Amino acid sequence: MAKRISKDMKQILDKIPNDKKSIAKDVIDELIFMKKTLQNLKDTINEKGAVDYYRGNMRESPAVKSYNQMIQRYSNLYAQILKMLPKEEKAAMSNELAAFLGASK
C-alpha cells in the first residue's frame, strides 16, 4: 500500500469489512496515485494554460485532456470504495457530504 494514506482514506478503509479490505487497499493505492497525478496536471494547466497551438490551430492542451479522462476514472474508483462500505456508513457519509455542500453555498 502507498506509504502515505490521507486521514480520510484511512478512516474509510477502517470502516470497510475485512473481506473487502484487500481489494479496497488496491483501489486506494490507485486513488492516491491518481490524486498526485491530477495535482501535477492541474499545476501544468495553471502554468501553461488550458489550450495550446498546434500548426497554428488552437486545441485543448494534452494536460487538460489527460486531466478530464483521469478525473472521471478517479470518481469511478472513489465510488467503488464507497460501495464497499456498510449500509449505515454510506448513509452517514451521505449526510456529511450534504452538510458540507449545504455549508459551501
C-alpha positions as CSV (number, residue, x, y, z in Angstrom):
1,M,0.0,0.0,0.0
2,A,1.2,3.5,-0.6
3,K,3.2,4.9,2.2
4,R,1.0,7.9,2.8
5,I,-2.7,7.5,3.1
6,S,-4.7,10.5,3.8
7,K,-6.6,10.6,7.0
8,D,-9.9,10.5,5.2
9,M,-8.9,7.4,3.2
10,K,-7.6,5.7,6.3
11,Q,-11.0,6.3,8.0
12,I,-12.8,4.9,5.0
13,L,-10.5,1.8,4.9
14,D,-11.1,1.2,8.6
15,K,-14.8,1.0,8.0
16,I,-14.7,-1.4,5.1
17,P,-15.5,-5.0,6.0
18,N,-12.4,-7.3,6.3
19,D,-13.5,-9.5,3.3
20,K,-13.2,-6.4,1.1
21,K,-10.1,-4.8,2.5
22,S,-7.6,-6.3,0.2
23,I,-9.4,-5.0,-2.9
24,A,-10.1,-1.7,-1.1
25,K,-6.3,-1.3,-0.4
26,D,-5.5,-1.8,-4.1
27,V,-8.2,0.7,-5.1
28,I,-6.9,3.2,-2.6
29,D,-3.3,2.8,-3.9
30,E,-4.6,3.8,-7.3
31,L,-6.6,6.7,-5.9
32,I,-3.5,8.0,-4.2
33,F,-1.5,7.8,-7.4
34,M,-4.3,9.4,-9.4
35,K,-4.7,12.2,-6.9
36,K,-1.0,13.1,-7.1
37,T,-1.1,12.9,-10.9
38,L,-4.2,15.1,-11.1
39,Q,-2.5,17.7,-9.0
40,N,0.5,17.6,-11.3
41,L,-1.8,18.0,-14.3
42,K,-3.6,20.9,-12.6
43,D,-0.2,22.6,-11.9
44,T,0.7,22.2,-15.6
45,I,-2.7,23.6,-16.7
46,N,-2.4,26.6,-14.4
47,E,1.2,27.2,-15.6
48,K,0.7,26.7,-19.3
49,G,-3.0,27.2,-19.9
50,A,-5.8,25.1,-21.0
51,V,-5.2,25.4,-24.7
52,D,-2.2,25.2,-26.9
53,Y,-1.5,25.7,-30.5
54,Y,-0.5,23.0,-32.9
55,R,0.3,24.1,-36.5
56,G,-1.4,27.4,-35.9
57,N,-4.6,25.8,-34.6
58,M,-5.9,26.2,-31.1
59,R,-6.7,23.0,-29.3
60,E,-7.2,21.6,-25.9
61,S,-3.9,21.0,-24.2
62,P,-2.8,17.4,-23.6
63,A,-2.8,18.1,-19.9
64,V,-6.4,19.1,-20.0
65,K,-7.3,16.1,-22.0
66,S,-5.5,13.8,-19.6
67,Y,-7.0,15.6,-16.5
68,N,-10.5,15.2,-17.9
69,Q,-10.0,11.5,-18.5
70,M,-8.3,10.8,-15.2
71,I,-10.8,12.7,-13.1
72,Q,-13.6,10.6,-14.4
73,R,-11.7,7.4,-13.6
74,Y,-10.8,8.8,-10.2
75,S,-14.5,9.5,-9.5
76,N,-15.4,5.9,-10.6
77,L,-12.8,4.4,-8.3
78,Y,-13.9,6.5,-5.4
79,A,-17.5,5.4,-6.0
80,Q,-16.3,1.8,-5.9
81,I,-14.7,2.4,-2.5
82,L,-17.8,3.9,-1.1
83,K,-19.9,1.0,-2.4
84,M,-17.7,-1.3,-0.2
85,L,-18.8,0.5,2.9
86,P,-21.6,-1.0,5.1
87,K,-25.0,0.5,4.5
88,E,-25.1,2.6,7.7
89,E,-21.6,4.1,6.9
90,K,-22.8,5.1,3.4
91,A,-25.8,6.9,4.9
92,A,-23.6,8.7,7.4
93,M,-21.1,9.8,4.7
94,S,-24.0,10.9,2.5
95,N,-25.3,13.1,5.4
96,E,-21.8,14.6,5.9
97,L,-21.5,15.4,2.2
98,A,-24.9,17.0,2.1
99,A,-24.0,19.1,5.2
100,F,-20.7,20.1,3.5
101,L,-22.3,21.0,0.2
102,G,-25.0,23.0,2.0
103,A,-22.4,24.9,4.0
104,S,-20.4,25.8,0.9
105,K,-23.3,27.7,-0.8
